[in-house]
Amino acid sequence: MADLDKLINLDGAVAAFNFSSKGELQESRISADSEMTDAILDLVAHVCVANTSIATMQARGWENVTGSGGFYPVKGFSLIGFDWTVIANEEAGVIMPNDNTDYEAAYAALEA
């Protein structure tokens, strides 16, 4: 599990969360000034699992069809919305506003 206290303390983070392999929200941290809720994070967690599954399918298919390598395994992804970005791996995510997203710091915190 990711260290949610470390994730929520990233500059600009509005929420951090851990989720199961089925997308069920397991734990969260939400900043005091955020409009995020656990209900929203549960939905986002399911989106994370679905997107990771699709990306994995595409990566494996691409490698098998082309003979290229390096696409699998999928270690994480970013989902950019209108106002905020989700940066996630297979078990955790952090949400940051688009104008203050530090992808490198977020991925480093998720890997730690």
ABEGO torsion letter per residue (X at the ends): XBBAAAAAABBGBABBBBBBAAGBBABBBBBAABABBAAAAAAAAAAAAAAAAAAAAAAAAAAAAAGBBGAOBBAEBBBBBAABBBBBBAABBBBBBAAABBAAAAAAAAAX
